[in-house]
Amino acid sequence: MRTNVVLNNKLVEEAFSLTGARTKRELIDLALQELIRVRRKKDLTELAGRVHLREDFDHKAMRTLSRDSG
């Protein structure tokens, strides 16, 4: 999608220095990806307290199994 926008130069310069992006297009793509990642992650935190594990579930045993298989 092609569009024209006016960007805040200070924000763009700081974003370039933080990301290593070489073009404004690459920078904006990274920014959109990060926004989506953060918002999706936030949605997962809304599940806190709604997910219930079985009483016999042993997360430590699962770690041991994954270490042994790798």
C-alpha positions in Angstrom: 0.0 0.0 0.0 1.4 3.3 -1.0 0.8 6.4 1.2 2.4 9.7 2.1 2.8 10.7 5.7 4.7 13.4 7.6 7.0 11.8 10.2 8.5 13.3 13.4 12.2 13.7 12.4 13.5 13.2 15.9 11.5 9.9 16.3 12.7 8.7 12.9 16.4 9.4 13.8 16.1 7.7 17.1 14.3 4.7 15.6 17.1 4.4 12.9 19.7 4.4 15.6 17.9 1.8 17.7 17.0 -0.6 14.9 19.8 -0.4 12.3 17.1 -0.1 9.6 18.5 1.4 6.4 15.4 2.8 4.8 12.3 4.5 6.0 10.2 1.7 4.5 12.2 -0.9 6.4 11.9 1.2 9.6 8.1 1.5 9.2 7.7 -2.2 8.5 9.7 -3.0 11.7 7.6 -0.5 13.7 4.4 -2.1 12.5 5.7 -5.6 13.2 6.7 -4.5 16.7 3.3 -2.9 17.4 1.5 -6.0 16.3 3.8 -8.2 18.4 3.3 -6.1 21.5 -0.5 -5.9 21.1 -0.8 -9.6 20.6 1.4 -10.2 23.7 -0.9 -7.9 25.7 -3.9 -9.9 24.6 -2.3 -13.0 26.0 -1.8 -11.4 29.4 -5.6 -10.9 29.5 -5.8 -14.7 29.8 -4.1 -14.6 33.3 -6.3 -16.3 35.8 -8.5 -17.9 33.1 -6.2 -20.8 32.2 -6.2 -23.6 34.8 -3.7 -26.4 34.7 -4.4 -29.9 35.9 -3.6 -30.4 39.5 -1.1 -33.2 38.6 0.7 -31.0 36.0 4.4 -30.8 36.7 6.1 -28.1 34.7 9.5 -29.0 36.1 9.2 -32.5 34.8 8.4 -31.0 31.4 11.7 -29.1 31.5 13.6 -32.2 32.3 12.0 -34.1 29.4 12.8 -31.3 27.0 16.5 -31.1 28.1 16.9 -34.9 27.9 15.5 -35.0 24.3 17.8 -32.2 23.0 
